[in-house]
Amino acid sequence: MFRCGTGYASRADSLARLRSSLDTAKMVRVNTVQLVGEVRERPFRPGDGNRVVVKVRVHDDDSGRFDNVEFDSFGGVGDFAIRLFTGDRIAVRGRLEGRVFDDGDEVKVVANHVELVRRASDAPARERHHDDDHDDHDPQGDDD
């Protein structure tokens, strides 16, 4: 028997209540994540809410490619994340959160912990990421 609310219930009853409450909330916690990467652009607060959105560039060791990951943070974690700068290396621990909508599903990362590993200004020049799409000068120095 499991304690469930104010009374005792069987395991099957507890699971049925859990599923029912998850269906009602339209929210399912799927997994946990840990990642380390570089902040791709300044974090921002959409609207006037409590949510802070951070975009991170993460290296995939298996493929050798880089993936762009976006995560949400709230409360004190969000207050810390909003002070990050492009190029800062951070470690993130959080969870994957799935939402079910009438027109489809969504999975997103919600951060429980964000740690600054290294400021962009402290990185050696050879490790700093330069976005070629926004580089308007000629690397040879011939801007004419």
Legacy VTK file of the C-alpha trace (Angstrom):
# vtk DataFile Version 3.0
C-alpha trace
ASCII
DATASET POLYDATA
POINTS 144 float
0.000 0.000 0.000
1.089 3.538 -0.773
0.090 6.699 1.016
-1.797 8.762 -1.518
-3.320 12.065 -0.452
-5.247 11.593 2.785
-5.743 7.820 2.579
-4.047 4.635 1.475
-4.284 3.241 -2.031
-2.973 0.288 -3.968
-0.097 0.775 -6.397
-2.512 0.464 -9.348
-4.747 3.183 -7.875
-1.733 5.434 -7.290
-0.524 4.993 -10.871
-4.026 5.631 -12.233
-4.281 8.858 -10.205
-0.826 9.907 -11.352
-1.689 9.320 -15.003
-4.955 11.182 -14.563
-3.235 14.177 -12.975
-0.608 14.208 -15.734
-3.303 14.117 -18.402
-5.112 16.944 -16.647
-1.979 19.075 -16.439
-0.905 18.125 -19.990
2.651 17.905 -18.646
5.025 14.958 -18.452
8.601 15.034 -17.146
10.589 12.836 -19.461
14.275 12.885 -18.557
17.185 14.828 -17.097
19.946 16.553 -19.045
23.428 17.891 -18.440
25.284 19.915 -21.026
28.250 22.225 -21.389
28.441 24.797 -24.142
28.857 28.410 -25.249
26.116 31.001 -25.004
25.194 31.871 -28.638
23.464 35.209 -28.010
22.461 37.327 -25.038
19.769 35.617 -22.935
16.410 37.370 -22.977
13.037 37.492 -21.217
10.163 37.103 -23.671
7.478 39.562 -22.638
7.466 40.664 -19.015
7.442 37.132 -17.601
9.709 35.248 -15.256
11.112 32.984 -18.004
14.628 33.530 -19.365
15.580 31.914 -22.687
19.223 30.962 -23.294
20.654 29.628 -26.559
23.740 27.437 -26.251
26.132 25.908 -28.799
27.079 22.357 -27.699
29.752 20.126 -29.268
28.598 16.591 -30.144
31.605 14.358 -29.421
30.232 11.466 -31.502
29.675 13.357 -34.750
32.142 16.218 -34.261
29.368 18.712 -35.118
27.881 21.475 -33.020
24.242 21.510 -31.957
22.257 24.568 -30.935
20.190 23.988 -27.802
17.722 26.417 -26.284
16.671 26.174 -22.655
14.340 28.003 -20.302
15.198 29.072 -16.758
13.070 30.571 -14.016
13.470 32.272 -10.617
17.001 32.575 -9.243
18.416 30.440 -12.054
16.827 32.812 -14.566
18.173 35.840 -12.683
21.669 34.369 -13.031
21.190 33.343 -16.677
20.038 36.802 -17.789
23.515 38.139 -16.829
25.370 35.806 -19.221
27.105 37.095 -22.351
27.635 35.677 -25.827
30.612 33.304 -25.756
30.419 32.504 -22.041
30.970 28.787 -21.412
28.342 27.364 -19.066
27.321 24.045 -17.544
23.581 23.361 -17.370
21.708 20.733 -15.408
17.985 20.407 -15.926
15.193 18.293 -17.261
13.430 17.577 -20.487
9.834 18.597 -20.213
7.185 17.404 -22.598
3.922 19.172 -23.247
0.971 17.786 -25.125
-1.122 20.196 -27.178
-4.126 19.645 -29.433
-1.991 20.374 -32.506
1.161 18.448 -31.470
3.760 17.821 -28.820
6.716 19.862 -27.619
9.858 18.860 -25.721
12.034 21.534 -24.166
14.890 21.839 -21.690
14.191 23.557 -18.366
17.313 24.416 -16.347
17.469 23.692 -12.616
21.104 24.797 -12.320
23.384 26.977 -14.467
27.057 27.404 -13.662
29.529 29.756 -15.307
32.566 27.739 -16.409
34.443 30.578 -18.132
33.655 34.116 -19.248
34.062 34.742 -22.976
36.549 37.514 -22.188
38.773 34.997 -20.340
38.931 32.498 -23.230
42.122 32.296 -25.296
41.663 34.035 -28.657
41.933 30.746 -30.602
38.977 29.293 -28.636
36.632 32.227 -29.117
33.824 31.522 -31.540
33.560 33.951 -34.433
30.325 33.912 -36.392
31.322 34.308 -40.067
27.762 35.291 -41.034
28.154 38.567 -39.157
31.785 39.309 -40.041
31.736 42.370 -42.319
35.473 43.032 -42.567
38.053 41.493 -44.868
40.456 39.200 -42.926
43.311 40.440 -45.163
42.737 43.987 -43.947
41.676 45.205 -47.418
38.262 46.639 -46.602
38.186 48.719 -49.812
LINES 1 145
144 0 1 2 3 4 5 6 7 8 9 10 11 12 13 14 15 16 17 18 19 20 21 22 23 24 25 26 27 28 29 30 31 32 33 34 35 36 37 38 39 40 41 42 43 44 45 46 47 48 49 50 51 52 53 54 55 56 57 58 59 60 61 62 63 64 65 66 67 68 69 70 71 72 73 74 75 76 77 78 79 80 81 82 83 84 85 86 87 88 89 90 91 92 93 94 95 96 97 98 99 100 101 102 103 104 105 106 107 108 109 110 111 112 113 114 115 116 117 118 119 120 121 122 123 124 125 126 127 128 129 130 131 132 133 134 135 136 137 138 139 140 141 142 143
